[in-house]
């Protein structure tokens, strides 16, 4: 039943880098926007980055200049390159795919930034 699968999370030191991947099932068609969200314990889920079918990206102010979202349409996959990681980036990161009909969510991948 899983239609979005995230991978690449893990434990890194502050200042380190991590690359997240999200592969969307081919059963999801006509995706308009894909995005990365994150949720830390006790906090609301927040938008990290989005990318449109045309390749336009948007980033939360907190990650702008440090994170880069990209896509590979042939693989139906999006990525989130995270550099200069901070402890405040620690959260479960969720992949999202938006169509005209539905929103799809992955199960999440844990990112922990700690010394």
Secondary structure as UniProt FT lines:
FT   STRAND          4..7
FT   STRAND          10..12
FT   TURN            14..15
FT   STRAND          18..24
FT   TURN            26..27
FT   STRAND          31..39
FT   TURN            41..42
FT   STRAND          46..52
FT   TURN            53..54
FT   STRAND          57..59
FT   TURN            61..66
FT   STRAND          67..72
FT   HELIX           73..75
FT   STRAND          77..82
FT   HELIX           87..89
FT   STRAND          91..99
FT   STRAND          103..105
FT   STRAND          109..113
//
